[in-house]
Structure formats: C-alpha cells, structure tokens
Amino acid sequence: MDRFISFDGAGIAYQVWGGPSPLPPVVLHHGFVVDATTNFVAPGVVAALVAAGRRVIAPDARGHGASDKPHDPDRYGEAVMARDLAGLLDTLGLDTVDLVGYSMGAVVAAVFASTDDRVRRLVLSGVGAGVVELGGLDTRAMPPQRSPRCCSPRRRRRSRRRRPHRSAGSPMPSVPTGPPWRRRCTRRTGPRSPWTGSPRPRSSSPGRTTPSPPVPRSSPARSPAHGGAW
C-alpha cells in the first residue's frame, strides 16, 4: 500500500493491482465508513478487473482505512475528497481513467468528473438520481433534520412557566430521596441486635450500647412414640 500527501497535508493511502494495459486504468472510490478493501477487494471486483486485463487503482478516502483522519470537520466533504482524487491522478501521472464510485464515492466521483476532463467513463453505483437532479443528498427521500420539540424556543418557554416560583433567599423544600423501602428503614432508632433482631436499647453513656442477652429457645416436646427421644 502506497501513500501520497494531498493538497492540505493529509496522507492518502492507495493500492494498485495489475500491470501495464493498453486501456486506461480503473479507479475505484469506496463508500462511507468502509475502505477499498471492504468495497472492492473482498467482493471480488478487483480480481475480476485484473483478470480482464485492467490496471486497478483504489484509494482510501481521508478519514477511512489507512489514510489520515484529521480532527477538523472542515477538512472533510465530497468536494475535498474530489481534490484528493485529483492529487492521486497527478501523483501517478495519469491522463485518462475510467472512474467508478460507490455510495459516498459515487458523489465524490460525480464532483470530480464535473470539474476534471481526465475521466473517460464514469460509473456511479449505490446512489439515486437525486445526486444529479438535486446536486447531492436526495431531500425528497431524506428531508433535512429538524430540531427536536424539546429544544424549540416555544417548548422552552412553556417549561419555564411550569416551574414553581421561589423567592430569593427562601430555603429549598426538603424532599425525601431514595426508594420508599429505604425511607422506611430510616425511621428505626439505633442498630439492631445480632442475637434477637430487636433494636438495641440506648446506653446511658454516650457512644456505647448494651447488647441484649440472647433469648433461649424452648425445646420441642418429645414424642412418646419414639421412646422419649428424637
């Protein structure tokens, strides 16, 4: 796997398969979240193209695979990745290519083909017609996200009106916390005796308690049928 430095200093990894061919190389651009190996090597796309005598080139888009992953959101987007694609062709000295894009890569390939005349043939897959008709995301199928109702200004104003009024300096009301069984347990006074389970009596001296004596258990009556013994 090779790398080149793109226009903004990000390192872009790419792979090359096949030898020289009279036909232009095939450049494969993968989709979102995955990389070239997942989209094109594992399903056998690269092997089929190489078997047909084509040279194949597949980059890992920035933020994916073995390429650099900048933390600045402004260094991402289809237009930025299209510039990475142009840098790849410049690095390899390619004048003509057949470009294939899948999903996110299809949008990148469309952006690149609209501004660069080195694309002989363009294949867009895994993307709808909205990428051409609307210039990007098909908002007819996926409308832009709206802000949640809980975050709307009207919702926030109504929640403020429902809050009880408390004057400055007045103490906060004491509200019992914890589950009911825990609140019931706090009503007991003093620790319980380990022998009888009853509360220990308070001692006259502070910090000391007098344990209750153990209560002897009465032995059960012996049965005459067993000779007076169990």
C-alpha positions in Angstrom: 0.0 0.0 0.0 1.4 3.4 -1.0 0.7 6.9 0.2 0.8 10.5 -1.1 0.4 13.8 0.5 -2.7 15.7 -0.6 -3.2 19.5 -1.0 -3.7 20.2 2.7 -1.0 17.8 4.1 -3.3 14.8 4.7 -1.8 11.5 3.8 -3.9 9.4 1.4 -3.3 5.7 1.1 -4.0 3.8 -2.1 -3.5 0.4 -3.7 -2.6 -0.7 -7.2 -3.2 -4.0 -8.9 -2.4 -5.3 -12.4 0.3 -4.5 -14.9 0.5 -2.2 -17.9 -2.5 -2.2 -20.1 -3.5 -0.5 -23.4 -6.7 0.6 -21.7 -6.9 3.4 -19.2 -6.7 2.4 -15.5 -9.8 1.8 -13.5 -10.0 4.0 -10.4 -12.4 2.7 -7.6 -13.6 5.0 -4.9 -15.3 3.3 -1.9 -18.3 4.4 0.2 -18.8 5.8 3.6 -17.3 4.2 6.8 -15.6 1.4 4.8 -12.4 1.3 2.7 -11.3 0.0 -0.7 -10.6 -3.5 0.6 -14.1 -3.9 2.0 -16.0 -2.5 -1.0 -13.9 -3.8 -3.9 -11.3 -6.4 -2.8 -13.4 -8.6 -0.6 -16.4 -9.0 -3.1 -14.0 -9.9 -5.9 -14.4 -6.7 -8.0 -10.6 -6.1 -8.2 -9.9 -9.7 -9.1 -12.4 -9.6 -11.9 -11.0 -6.4 -13.4 -7.4 -7.7 -13.1 -8.5 -10.9 -14.8 -9.9 -8.9 -17.7 -6.5 -7.2 -18.2 -7.2 -3.9 -16.5 -4.9 -2.0 -14.1 -6.9 -1.1 -11.0 -6.2 1.8 -8.5 -8.3 2.2 -5.3 -7.6 4.9 -2.7 -8.8 5.0 0.9 -10.6 8.3 1.4 -9.5 10.6 4.2 -11.0 9.5 7.5 -11.2 5.9 6.2 -9.0 2.9 6.1 -5.2 3.6 6.2 -5.5 7.3 5.3 -5.1 10.1 7.7 -8.0 11.1 9.8 -7.9 14.9 10.6 -9.9 16.2 13.5 -11.1 19.4 11.8 -14.6 18.9 10.3 -13.8 21.5 7.6 -11.2 19.1 6.1 -13.9 16.6 5.0 -16.7 16.5 2.4 -17.1 15.2 -1.1 -15.5 18.3 -2.7 -12.4 17.8 -0.5 -12.2 14.1 -1.4 -12.5 15.1 -5.1 -9.4 17.2 -4.7 -7.7 14.1 -3.1 -8.7 12.1 -6.2 -7.1 14.8 -8.4 -3.9 14.6 -6.3 -3.8 10.8 -6.8 -4.0 11.1 -10.5 -1.3 13.8 -10.5 0.9 11.6 -8.3 0.6 8.6 -10.7 0.8 10.8 -13.8 -2.5 9.6 -15.3 -4.0 11.4 -18.2 -7.1 9.2 -18.7 -9.0 7.0 -16.3 -12.3 5.1 -16.0 -13.8 6.2 -12.7 -16.1 4.0 -10.5 -17.7 5.4 -7.4 -19.9 3.6 -4.8 -22.3 5.4 -2.5 -20.3 8.3 -1.0 -17.7 7.5 -3.6 -20.3 8.0 -6.3 -20.9 11.6 -5.1 -17.1 12.2 -5.0 -16.7 10.7 -8.5 -19.5 12.9 -9.9 -18.0 16.0 -8.4 -14.6 15.1 -9.7 -15.9 14.2 -13.2 -17.7 17.6 -13.4 -14.5 19.5 -13.0 -11.8 17.3 -14.4 -11.6 16.1 -18.1 -9.4 13.1 -17.4 -12.4 10.8 -16.8 -13.2 8.8 -19.9 -16.0 6.7 -18.5 -17.9 7.3 -15.3 -19.8 4.6 -13.3 -22.0 5.7 -10.3 -23.4 2.9 -8.1 -25.2 2.8 -4.8 -26.7 6.2 -5.3 -30.0 7.6 -6.5 -30.8 10.1 -9.3 -31.1 12.9 -6.7 -27.3 13.3 -6.8 -27.7 14.6 -10.3 -31.2 16.2 -10.1 -30.7 17.9 -6.7 -26.9 18.2 -6.7 -26.3 16.0 -3.7 -28.4 14.4 -0.9 -31.9 13.4 -2.2 -34.0 15.6 0.2 -37.2 14.1 -1.2 -36.4 10.8 0.4 -34.4 12.1 3.4 -35.6 15.6 4.5 -33.2 17.8 6.5 -33.3 17.1 10.2 -35.5 19.4 12.3 -34.6 20.5 15.8 -36.3 18.3 18.5 -39.5 19.6 20.1 -37.9 19.7 23.5 -35.3 22.2 22.2 -37.7 24.6 20.4 -38.0 28.1 21.9 -41.7 27.7 22.4 -41.2 24.4 24.3 -38.5 26.0 26.5 -40.8 29.0 27.3 -43.6 26.7 28.4 -41.3 24.6 30.6 -40.2 27.8 32.3 -43.8 28.8 33.1 -44.4 25.5 34.7 -41.6 25.8 37.2 -42.7 26.8 40.8 -41.8 30.3 41.9 -39.3 30.6 44.7 -38.3 33.9 46.2 -34.6 34.7 46.6 -33.2 33.5 49.9 -36.0 31.1 50.7 -34.9 27.6 51.6 -35.3 24.7 49.2 -38.1 22.3 50.2 -36.9 19.1 51.8 -37.9 16.2 49.5 -37.2 12.6 50.7 -34.8 10.9 48.4 -34.3 7.2 47.6 -36.8 4.4 47.2 -39.7 4.0 49.8 -38.2 1.0 51.5 -35.0 3.0 52.2 -37.0 5.8 53.7 -38.9 3.4 55.9 -35.7 2.0 57.2 -34.5 5.4 58.3 -37.3 5.5 60.9 -35.7 2.9 63.0 -33.8 4.1 66.1 -30.4 2.5 66.7 -28.8 -0.6 65.3 -30.5 -4.0 65.7 -29.2 -6.8 67.9 -27.4 -9.6 66.1 -28.9 -12.2 68.6 -32.6 -11.3 68.6 -33.1 -8.9 65.8 -34.7 -6.4 68.1 -33.5 -2.8 68.4 -30.7 -2.4 70.9 -31.5 -0.2 73.9 -29.8 3.1 74.3 -27.0 3.2 76.8 -26.6 6.0 79.4 -23.0 6.6 78.4 -22.6 8.3 75.1 -21.2 6.2 72.2 -21.8 2.9 74.0 -24.7 0.4 73.7 -25.6 -2.5 76.0 -26.3 -5.6 73.9 -29.5 -7.6 74.7 -28.9 -11.1 76.1 -29.7 -14.0 73.9 -33.2 -15.4 74.4 -33.1 -19.2 74.9 -35.3 -21.2 72.6 -37.7 -23.7 74.2 -37.0 -27.3 73.2 -39.9 -29.1 71.4 -41.9 -31.7 73.3 -40.6 -35.2 72.8 -42.9 -37.7 71.2 -43.8 -40.8 73.3 -43.9 -42.9 70.1 -40.2 -42.5 69.8 -39.4 -43.5 73.3 -39.0 -40.0 74.6 -36.1 -39.3 72.2 -35.9 -37.8 68.7 
